[in-house]
C-alpha cells in the first residue's frame, strides 16, 4: 500500500479555523484520531453554511456521509490552532467527495488529510436527490 502524498495549503480552496480543546488530547499527549473526523465534518459544513448552500434546520436536502478516510502525517495537540482546508474532488448527480487538509498553527504541510463522501437525500424521504443548483454552484467554486 502506497503512502499518500502530504498535502500543502495551496491544495485547498476554503479554510476554517478550529481551536483544539484540552479534552481532544488522549493519554499519549496528542489529539486522538477520532477527533479529526469531527474536524472534517465541521470544516465542510461550515463552508456550505457560509456559502448559503446548506440550511441545516429547514432545508429539503441534507447530506449523509457514506464513506470517509484519513491519513496522518504529524501529531497535533492542545493548544494547537487547526486550519482546515476544504476542496471538492468529485461531484456526481447526488453525491460529492470532499478533500480536507488539517494544518496545525502556521505549518505549511498538513498534519492530516482526509476525505469523505456525502450523498444528498431528501430530508423526509432519505432517498438520493439531484444536487440543488445552489449547492452545486458552491461545490464547483472549491473544486480542484
C-alpha positions in Angstrom: 0.0 0.0 0.0 1.5 3.3 -1.0 1.5 6.3 1.4 -0.5 9.3 0.3 1.5 12.5 -0.5 1.4 15.1 2.3 -0.7 18.0 1.1 0.1 21.7 1.4 -2.2 24.6 2.0 -2.4 25.6 -1.7 -4.1 22.2 -2.4 -7.3 23.6 -0.7 -9.7 26.3 -1.7 -11.5 27.3 1.5 -10.3 27.4 5.1 -11.9 27.5 8.6 -10.1 27.8 11.9 -10.7 25.3 14.7 -9.4 25.5 18.2 -8.2 22.3 19.8 -9.5 21.5 23.3 -7.8 20.1 26.3 -10.2 17.1 26.1 -9.1 16.4 22.5 -5.8 15.0 23.8 -5.5 11.4 24.7 -3.3 9.6 27.1 -0.4 9.8 24.6 -0.4 13.6 24.7 -1.7 14.2 21.2 -5.2 14.7 19.6 -7.0 11.3 19.4 -7.5 10.1 15.9 -11.3 10.2 16.2 -11.3 13.9 16.7 -10.0 14.5 13.2 -13.3 13.2 11.8 -15.2 15.9 13.8 -12.9 18.5 12.3 -13.6 17.2 8.8 -17.4 17.4 9.3 -17.1 20.9 10.9 -14.9 22.3 8.0 -17.1 21.0 5.2 -20.4 22.0 6.8 -19.1 25.4 7.9 -18.1 26.1 4.3 -21.5 25.0 3.0 -23.4 27.1 5.5 -21.2 30.2 4.8 -21.8 29.7 1.1 -25.5 29.7 1.6 -25.7 26.2 0.2 -26.9 24.3 3.3 -29.8 25.0 5.6 -29.3 22.6 8.5 -32.6 23.4 10.1 -35.2 23.6 7.4 -33.6 22.7 4.0 -35.3 20.0 1.9 -31.9 18.4 1.1 -29.4 17.0 3.6 -26.0 15.3 3.1 -25.3 11.9 4.7 -21.8 10.7 5.0 -21.4 7.3 3.3 -17.6 6.9 3.2 -14.6 8.5 4.9 -10.9 8.1 5.4 -7.8 9.8 6.9 -4.0 9.7 6.6 -2.0 11.1 9.5 1.4 12.8 8.9 2.2 14.6 12.1 0.7 14.8 15.6 -1.4 17.7 16.8 -2.1 18.6 20.4 -3.8 21.1 22.6 -3.4 24.2 22.4 -2.8 24.0 18.6 -4.9 26.0 16.3 -6.1 23.9 13.3 -6.6 25.4 9.9 -8.9 23.1 8.0 -8.7 23.4 4.2 -11.6 22.1 2.1 -11.9 21.2 -1.6 -14.2 19.2 -3.8 -12.6 16.3 -5.5 -15.6 14.9 -7.4 -19.2 16.0 -8.0 -21.8 13.4 -9.1 -25.6 13.6 -9.6 -26.5 13.3 -5.9 -23.0 12.9 -4.3 -19.8 14.8 -3.7 -16.4 13.7 -2.4 -14.6 16.3 -0.3 -10.9 16.5 0.5 -9.9 18.1 3.8 -6.4 19.0 5.0 -5.7 19.8 8.6 -2.8 22.2 9.3 -1.5 22.9 12.8 -0.8 26.6 13.6 1.3 28.1 10.8 2.6 24.8 9.3 2.7 24.7 5.5 2.3 20.9 5.4 -0.8 19.1 6.5 -0.8 17.2 9.8 -3.5 15.0 8.4 -5.5 14.7 5.2 -8.8 13.1 4.7 -11.9 12.7 2.6 -15.5 12.0 2.9 -18.4 11.4 0.5 -21.8 13.0 1.1 -24.9 11.6 -0.7 -27.6 14.2 -0.7 -31.0 13.0 0.1 -34.5 14.4 0.8 -34.8 15.3 4.4 -38.1 13.3 4.8 -37.6 10.5 2.3 -33.9 9.8 3.0 -33.7 8.9 -0.8 -31.0 10.3 -3.0 -31.9 13.5 -4.9 -30.1 15.5 -7.5 -27.8 18.3 -6.0 -29.7 21.6 -5.9 -28.4 24.3 -8.1 -27.2 26.5 -5.2 -25.3 23.6 -3.7 -23.8 22.6 -7.0 -22.5 26.2 -7.5 -20.9 26.2 -4.0 -19.3 22.9 -4.7 -17.9 23.9 -8.1 -16.4 27.0 -6.5 -14.0 24.9 -4.5 -13.5 22.0 -6.9 -9.9 21.1 -7.6 
